[in-house]
Amino acid sequence: MTANPKFRLFDLGINPELSQKIAAQLNVELSDVDIRTFADHEIYERIVDSVRGSDVYVIAPIADPVNQNFMKLMIFIDAVKRTSAKSINVVIPYMGYARSDRKSSSREPIVARLIANMLESQGIKRVMTMDLHTAQVQGFFDIPVDHLIALPAQVDFLEKEGLVGQEVVCVASGPSTLKLVQRLASEIGSQWAILDYSRGSNEKARVTGKVAGKHAIIVSDMIDTGETMINAAAALKESGAAAIEGLATHGVFSAQASEDLQESDLDRLLVSDTVAIPEEKQFPKLKVISVAHLFAEGIQQVIAQKSLAKVLQTKENRED
C-alpha cells in the first residue's frame, strides 16, 4: 500500500480495525495523526505530514464515548482547516445523537440538527454515513450526505449461509423498520412479519405474520440496551419460530446488553463493524459482518465523481 497524493485517509483511533480494512480496500496507507489526551482529558491532535492540496477523508464514528469522540473529530477538522487541504470529507459509520431527530415534548433539543450545524460550520465538504436511525437526518445538512446501507453486505452473508427462501421470515422489530424488512425479504426471497409492542411496558410483543416453524430474522437499525431485540426474540419463540436470529447494522451494546442478549432466546446476533466492539462486550452468540468494502467503494465513487447508486445495491442487482 502507498500514500495517494490526491486524497489522504485518516483514522482517529475510534474504530481502527474498520479503518484498516477500508484502507486495504482502497490500497492506501492511513496517514498519521499524533493524538494525545492530557490528565484533565483535554485532547491534542497534530497531523504529522502535509496534506496541502489533498482531499482529506477521516473515518470517525460518533460512538461510545460519544462526546469525547465527537470532540476528537471536531479538533481534527480544525487541524485540517489550518493546513490548506483541498477538502475535508467526514466518514461517520455510526452517527451518535441521530435518534434525537425531532421534538417529542416541549423544551427538548434536536441534537442531530445541532451536530449537523456544528460540522457544517467548520467547512467540511461532505458526510458519508450508514443506516441513520431516520433518513430525515440527511435533511439537517446543507452539504452532500452519502447515506450508505448495510443491506448489500447483509444479503451477501445470508446468501452464503443459505438463509434464503420461503422457510425464512424477516421480522420487523417495529413500524420504523418495516420498509427495510420488506426489501430484505424481497432480496432473499423470504416471507416477512412485523412485531407490535408497547415500548417500556410489560405488554408482550404481538407477531403479525406466519413464523411458526420458520427461521426468523429480526431486523433493526441498531441495538443499544438490547431490550427490543430480546422482547422480539421471546415473542417469536412463543409463536413457534424454529430458529431466531437478530440482524442489525450498529451494535452499540450499552450497559448489560451483551450479557442480556447472550441469555436471550436469540440463537445468533449479526451486527456490522460500524461500531468497534471491545472484547469485554463480545459474546458467543455475536457474529460481525464487515461493511468496510461498502465504505471503500463509496469513497472510490466520490473520488471518481461517479454515482453511489451501485454501492446501495446487492451484487445481483448491480449494473456494470
Buried (B, 14 or more C-beta within 10 A) or exposed (E): EEEBEEBBBBBBEBBEBBBBBBBBBBEBBBBEBEBEEEEEEEBEBEBEEEBEEBBBBBBBBBBBEBEEBBBBBBBBBEBBBEBEBBBBBBBBBBBBBBBBBEEEEEEEEBBBBEBBEEBBEBEBBBBBBBBBBBEEBBEBBEBEBBBBBBBBBBBBBBBEEEBBEEBBBBBBBBEEBBEBBBBBBEBBEBBBBBBEBEEEEEEEBEBEBBBEEBBBBBBBBBBBBBBBBBBBBBBBBEBEBBBBBBBBBBBBBEEEBBEBBBEBBBBBBBBBBBBBBEEEBBBEBBBBBBBBBBBBBBBBBBBEEEEBEBBBBBEEEEEE
